[in-house]
């Protein structure tokens, strides 16, 4: 039997300064304070947040991995501007992942998952502000993915999460009826999941996500 290597590990910190800076920039992007294509200057961000440039660089690297910013070879960083091709790729990949999630959630979902989904629907009914609405929408779909009991599926969905949220925020900011449609669609989907009706749940999810894709695609100017 091989002997386990002995080494010292530092206790993990709850959150690094870079994580905090990333949270601040992410909130500004999702809140519309910085626009798609707008330049993010390291020095200005560092000065505003009263930190050094190092955590700002760490934060921007994190946001680049999430697909929220683009960093050019010359070091310049801009907020991601989603093209019609970007939206098509994000939406079609999301649909494939969530269709698998729904099929597995019908098999493996528990009463605890259904209760959590019902609670999210209740909270969504009382929200009109776009930013919290997008977050609740994401929470609903993430719970379905978690109910699928498939670790790699969840990992791939989480890799898309920030880009999905960008699309949701854009839709919710400009579509007055998005909350009503979201609540109705989520209630129908939850019922199908509780009934263990894979065919109905899959059809409802596909219709819901395809409608969102088509709406966002129409709202984005062609390059």
N, C-alpha and C positions, 0 to 999 in steps of 0.2 A: 504494500500500500504506500503510495507516495505521501510524503509529509507536507502538510499545508504550510505555505510561506507565511512567515511572521513579519508584519509591518504595521506601522502606526498610521491611523487615519484620524484626520481632524474632524470634529463634530461639524455637521453641515450647518451653515448659517440659514436662517429663515428666508432672508432675501438679501441679495447683494445690492450695492448702490447702482450698479448697471441695470439690475432688474427694475429698481424703482424708477430710474430714468426711462427705461423702455415702457413701463406702465404709463408714465406721464405723456410720452409722445404718442403711444397707442390710443390713449383716451382723446388726445387732441385730433388725431386722424379720424377716429370714429365719430367724434362730436362735430366734425366739419370745421374745426378751427384752422386746420391747414388743408389745402385743397390738393386734388390730384395734380401731379406735375410740379408742385411748389417745392422749392429748394429748402433743404434743412441744413443750416450752417452749424457745424459743431461748436464754434466759438460762441455764437449767439445762444444756443441751447445751454451750454455750460454756464454762461453768464446769467441767464434767466433763472436756472435752477440752483445757481451758486455751488457748482461742483467743478471738478477738473475735467479736462477733455477725455481722459481715459475711460471713465464710466459712460460717457456719451458715445464714444466709439464702440464700446461693448454693446450698448443699447441698440445702436444702429445696425450692428452686425446681427443681433438677435432679430430685429424687425425685418432685415433683409431675408433671413431664413424663413420667416413667416410669409414673405411675399408682400409686405406692406410698404417697403421702400426699395428703390433701386440705387445702387452705388456704381458710379462710373469709374473708369480706369484712372481718371485724373483726381479721384478722391471726392468728387461732388456727389451729394445724396439728394434724391428727390422722392416725394411721395408717389407711390405707384399709381399710374393712370391705366385703368383697365381698358383694354381694347375689346372690340367685339369677339376676337379670337380668344382672348383671355377668359371672357365670360363664358364662351361656349365650352372651353376646356374645363373650367371649374365646375360648371353646372352639370355637364355630362358625366364627369368623374364622380361628383357628389351623388348623382342619381344612381349610378352603378353601385356605389358603396352602400347607400341607404336602402336600396332594394334588397340587397343581401341582408342588411341589418333587420329589416322588417320581417323577412322570411324566417330568420333565426329567432327574432324576438317573439314571434307567434309561438314558437316551440319552447323557448327558454325564459321568456319574460315571467316575472313574478307579480304577486299582488302589490308588493312594495314598489315595483316599477310603475304599475298602473296608478297607484296612489300619488306617486311623485308627478306623473304626467298630469293627473287631474288637478293637482295643486298649481302647477304651472299654468294650466288653462284658466283657472280661477283668477290668478294674478294678472294674466294677460287681458282679461275682460275689463280690468280697472286701470289699464295703462294707455295713455295717449301720446306720451313723449317717445319719439323715434328711437333714441338710444336704448332705454330700458326695454322697449318692445323687441328690438333686434336681439338683445341678450336673452330675453325669455324665449324667443323663437329658437335661438341656438340651443338653449338649455333643453327644450322639448326634444329636439332632434338628437342631441347628444345622449339623452336618457334612453332613447330607442336604441341607439348604437350600443350603449352599455348593456342594455337588456339582451342584446344578441349573444353575449358571452363569447366574444371572439377578440382576443387581445390584439392581433395584428390588424384586424378591421378597425378597431378603435384607434390604434396608432395612426393609421393612414387618414382616417377622418379628422383627427386632431391636427394633422399637418395641414389640412385645408381650412381649418376653423377660422382663422383670421381673414382669409380671402372670402370665405362664405359670408362673414360678418360685413365686410366691405359692401358686398352686393346687397345684403339685407338692409343696411343703413341707407344706401342709395334709394332703394325701393320705398322704404318707409318714410323717408324725408319728402318724397314727391307724390305719394299715393295716399290720399286721405282715407281710402277704404281698406287699407292694408290690415288694420287691426281687426276689423269685422271679418274679413276673409280669413285671416290667420286663425282666429278663435273658432270659426265654423269648421275650417279644414282640420284643425287639431282635434276638435270634439269627435268628428266623424272617424278620424284615424284611430283615436283612442278606443272608440267603441269596437271597431273591427279587430283591434289587437286583443281587447278583453274577450271578444267572442272567439278568438283563435281562428279568425277567418283570413287565411293567407291571401286568397285571391282578391278579396275586397280591400284588404290593407295595402297590398301592392298596387292595386289600381288607383286607390285614393292618393297614395304617396306620389306615384308617377304623375297624376294629374296636377297635384299641388305644386310639385317642383317644376314640371314642364311649363305651367302657367307663369310661375315666377321667372323662369329663364326667358320666356318669350317677352314678358313685360320689360325686364331689364334690358334685353337685347334691343328692343325698340327705342329705349330711352338713351342709349349710348350713341353718340354721333359716329358715323363711319369715318375711318382715318382718311 
